[in-house]
Amino acid sequence: MADLQDELDTIAEAVGDLDPAPAPPSRSEDTTAEAGTDALDRARAFLAGHPVAVGYSGVPWALRHLPRYDVEFGEGAGDADVPRLRQGYVGALFWSLHLPGEPTGDRAVLATFDLLDLVRTAVRAHREGLRLADDAAQITDLRNRSRVSVVIGPAGACALGDSLGVLRILRALGLRLLTLSGTSWAGGDGLTRFGEEVVREMDRLGVLPDLSGASAATVHRTLKLSKAPAVFTRSGARAVRTHPANLPDDVLAEVGRAQGLCLVPLAAEQTGPTVRDVADHLDHVRALTGPECVGLSGAYDSGAAHASDLADASCYPRLIAELLVRGWTEADLSLLTWSNVQRVLRTADFTARSAQQRRGASMAKITDLDG
């Protein structure tokens, strides 16, 4: 050991006699700022042709609970009013019908219909900026007419009141997503026989299953049972940040194999406090699912705090700029922002037309199947 120490001392002395190596050239703050500005300009130019389809928005909740929410002029307390949506290049978004407090039974059904009425009333009152849309073709048409499409959903499974008839009425009124959790037929133990019949009827109607917050058993069974793509409306990567709603790697890989869609939220608690943290989730999800199965959730106006540099819906260009710097291609970015949401809606509609040729409306009751 003494000989080794002598040798190390000799090497240290020799290194000390050498002139220090020149420091690598550093980018000045001005150069860094210019690079950031260039990426932001590129992001805005990209989004002008490939707007954002946002997979989850809490605007209905905010309209009901915030003291003032100015949808048209953006002078209230909201995060996703029309001016901010336009600044963020948002072309479409899903308005959630989720209910705080998790009511059950008839109370949940009535509360959901009240919220749905609020959505339809609010959109009609702001027709210069917002329009209701039911499918991919309408969304594209409204984008070409400089309107932001509002797609209804997700609603909670409790909204059905254990009735497939209520599901059909909600679909007729525009519902496109249903979250499969929090009921006796879609709980911790997975789907019951009635729960499986709900999924089959959703396929027939074109209602997409939302599995964010669903139990592992429900997730795995729905991915195998549903003919339409399953959507996770608010899920990041658990390997990047531990959170109950984030997905482990094996589930992300399964989502990719099933051609589902994982919509990554911008909520700080779930995906981190900076735009780089959100981008880390998007990188990770894309690597496991493929670029065709990852999208953006936003989760604005849902009561969640957001990354400091993604504070409201006007900030999407900052996220796209970060992804451009990381080397995302425009092809992958167009899937992320717009095309993947369009794909799952089109596939759900194709699945529904096919299912309607094979079977009529299900008249099953929960007492018939679950006892």
Backbone hydrogen bonds, N-H to C=O, Kabsch-Sander energy under -0.5 kcal/mol:
donor,donor_aa,acceptor,acceptor_aa,energy
5,Q,1,M,-2.4
6,D,2,A,-2.5
7,E,3,D,-2.1
8,L,4,L,-2.2
9,D,5,Q,-2.4
10,T,6,D,-2.2
11,I,7,E,-2.2
12,A,8,L,-2.3
13,E,9,D,-2.2
14,A,10,T,-2.2
15,V,11,I,-2.5
16,G,12,A,-2.1
17,D,13,E,-1.3
18,L,14,A,-0.7
18,L,15,V,-1.0
32,T,28,S,-2.5
33,A,29,E,-2.5
34,E,30,D,-2.4
35,A,31,T,-2.4
36,G,32,T,-2.4
37,T,33,A,-2.5
38,D,34,E,-2.6
39,A,35,A,-2.3
40,L,36,G,-2.1
41,D,37,T,-2.4
42,R,38,D,-2.4
43,A,39,A,-2.4
44,R,40,L,-2.3
45,A,41,D,-2.3
46,F,42,R,-2.4
47,L,43,A,-2.8
48,A,44,R,-1.6
49,G,45,A,-0.6
49,G,46,F,-1.4
50,H,46,F,-1.5
52,V,89,Y,-2.7
53,A,337,T,-3.6
54,V,52,V,-0.7
54,V,92,A,-3.0
55,G,296,L,-2.7
56,Y,297,S,-1.3
57,S,94,F,-1.1
58,G,300,Y,-3.1
62,A,58,G,-2.2
63,L,59,V,-3.0
64,R,60,P,-1.7
65,H,61,W,-2.0
66,L,62,A,-2.8
71,V,69,Y,-1.2
74,G,70,D,-1.5
77,A,68,R,-2.4
82,V,71,V,-2.8
85,L,81,D,-2.5
86,R,82,V,-2.5
87,Q,83,P,-2.2
88,G,84,R,-2.0
89,Y,86,R,-1.2
90,V,85,L,-2.8
91,G,52,V,-2.5
91,G,89,Y,-0.5
92,A,52,V,-1.6
93,L,149,S,-2.1
94,F,54,V,-2.0
95,W,93,L,-0.5
95,W,151,V,-2.6
96,S,57,S,-3.0
96,S,94,F,-0.6
97,L,154,P,-3.3
102,E,99,L,-1.1
107,R,104,T,-0.9
108,A,104,T,-0.8
108,A,105,G,-0.5
109,V,105,G,-1.7
110,L,106,D,-2.7
111,A,107,R,-2.4
112,T,108,A,-2.1
113,F,109,V,-2.2
114,D,110,L,-2.3
115,L,111,A,-2.1
116,L,112,T,-2.6
117,D,113,F,-2.3
118,L,114,D,-2.0
119,V,115,L,-2.3
120,R,116,L,-2.3
121,T,117,D,-2.4
122,A,118,L,-2.7
123,V,119,V,-2.4
124,R,120,R,-2.0
125,A,121,T,-1.6
126,H,123,V,-1.4
127,R,124,R,-0.7
129,G,126,H,-1.4
130,L,126,H,-3.2
131,R,148,V,-2.0
133,A,150,V,-2.2
139,I,135,D,-2.0
140,T,136,A,-2.3
141,D,137,A,-2.4
142,L,138,Q,-2.6
143,R,139,I,-2.2
144,N,140,T,-2.1
145,R,141,D,-0.7
146,S,143,R,-1.7
147,R,142,L,-2.8
148,V,129,G,-2.9
149,S,91,G,-2.5
149,S,147,R,-0.6
150,V,131,R,-2.7
151,V,93,L,-2.6
151,V,149,S,-0.6
152,I,174,G,-0.6
153,G,95,W,-2.5
155,A,177,L,-1.8
157,A,179,T,-1.2
157,A,181,S,-0.5
159,A,156,G,-2.0
160,L,157,A,-1.7
161,G,158,C,-1.2
163,S,160,L,-0.8
167,L,163,S,-1.4
168,R,164,L,-2.0
169,I,165,G,-2.0
170,L,166,V,-2.8
171,R,167,L,-2.3
172,A,168,R,-2.1
173,L,169,I,-1.3
174,G,171,R,-1.7
175,L,170,L,-2.5
176,R,152,I,-2.5
177,L,152,I,-0.5
178,L,208,L,-2.2
179,T,155,A,-3.1
180,L,178,L,-0.5
180,L,210,D,-2.2
181,S,179,T,-1.5
183,T,186,A,-1.2
186,A,183,T,-0.6
187,G,190,G,-1.3
190,G,187,G,-1.7
192,T,185,W,-1.6
196,E,192,T,-2.4
197,E,193,R,-1.7
198,V,194,F,-2.1
199,V,195,G,-1.9
200,R,196,E,-2.1
201,E,197,E,-2.3
202,M,198,V,-2.4
203,D,199,V,-2.3
204,R,200,R,-1.9
205,L,201,E,-1.6
206,G,202,M,-2.0
207,V,202,M,-2.2
208,L,176,R,-3.1
208,L,206,G,-0.6
210,D,178,L,-3.0
211,L,209,P,-0.6
211,L,231,V,-2.8
214,A,211,L,-1.8
219,V,215,S,-2.7
220,H,216,A,-2.6
221,R,217,A,-2.1
222,T,218,T,-2.6
223,L,219,V,-2.4
224,K,220,H,-1.2
225,L,221,R,-2.4
226,S,222,T,-2.7
231,V,209,P,-3.1
232,F,261,L,-2.9
233,T,231,V,-0.7
235,S,232,F,-0.6
235,S,263,L,-2.0
238,R,236,G,-0.5
238,R,247,L,-2.4
239,A,247,L,-0.5
240,V,237,A,-1.0
241,R,237,A,-2.1
246,N,243,H,-1.5
247,L,236,G,-2.8
252,L,248,P,-2.2
253,A,249,D,-2.4
254,E,250,D,-1.7
255,V,251,V,-2.6
256,G,252,L,-2.0
257,R,253,A,-2.1
258,A,254,E,-2.2
259,Q,256,G,-1.0
260,G,255,V,-2.7
261,L,230,A,-2.1
262,C,293,C,-2.4
263,L,232,F,-3.0
263,L,261,L,-0.6
264,V,262,C,-0.7
264,V,295,G,-2.4
266,L,298,G,-0.8
268,A,305,A,-2.1
269,E,305,A,-0.5
270,Q,267,A,-0.5
271,T,267,A,-2.9
272,G,267,A,-0.5
272,G,268,A,-2.0
278,V,274,T,-1.7
279,A,275,V,-2.3
280,D,276,R,-2.0
281,H,277,D,-1.6
282,L,278,V,-2.1
283,D,279,A,-2.7
284,H,280,D,-2.3
285,V,281,H,-3.1
286,R,282,L,-2.4
287,A,283,D,-2.0
288,L,284,H,-1.4
289,T,285,V,-3.0
290,G,286,R,-2.0
293,C,290,G,-1.7
294,V,291,P,-0.7
295,G,262,C,-2.4
296,L,53,A,-0.5
296,L,336,L,-0.6
297,S,264,V,-2.5
298,G,264,V,-0.8
299,A,56,Y,-1.9
299,A,297,S,-2.1
300,Y,56,Y,-0.5
302,S,299,A,-1.0
307,A,266,L,-1.4
308,S,273,P,-1.9
310,L,307,A,-2.1
313,A,79,D,-2.5
315,C,312,D,-1.9
316,Y,313,A,-0.6
318,R,315,C,-1.3
319,L,315,C,-1.1
320,I,316,Y,-2.4
321,A,317,P,-2.5
322,E,318,R,-1.8
323,L,319,L,-2.0
324,L,320,I,-2.3
325,V,321,A,-2.2
326,R,322,E,-1.4
327,G,324,L,-1.5
328,W,323,L,-2.4
333,L,329,T,-2.4
334,S,330,E,-2.3
335,L,331,A,-1.4
336,L,332,D,-2.3
337,T,333,L,-2.7
338,W,334,S,-1.8
339,S,334,S,-2.4
340,N,335,L,-2.1
342,Q,338,W,-1.7
343,R,339,S,-2.5
344,V,340,N,-2.0
345,L,341,V,-1.8
346,R,342,Q,-2.5
347,T,343,R,-2.8
348,A,344,V,-2.2
349,D,345,L,-2.0
350,F,346,R,-2.4
351,T,347,T,-2.8
352,A,348,A,-2.2
353,R,349,D,-2.2
354,S,350,F,-2.0
355,A,351,T,-2.7
356,Q,352,A,-2.5
357,Q,353,R,-0.9
357,Q,354,S,-0.6
358,R,354,S,-0.7
358,R,355,A,-0.9
359,R,355,A,-2.1
366,I,162,D,-0.6
368,D,365,K,-0.9
369,L,365,K,-1.4
370,D,366,I,-2.9
371,G,366,I,-0.5
371,G,367,T,-0.6
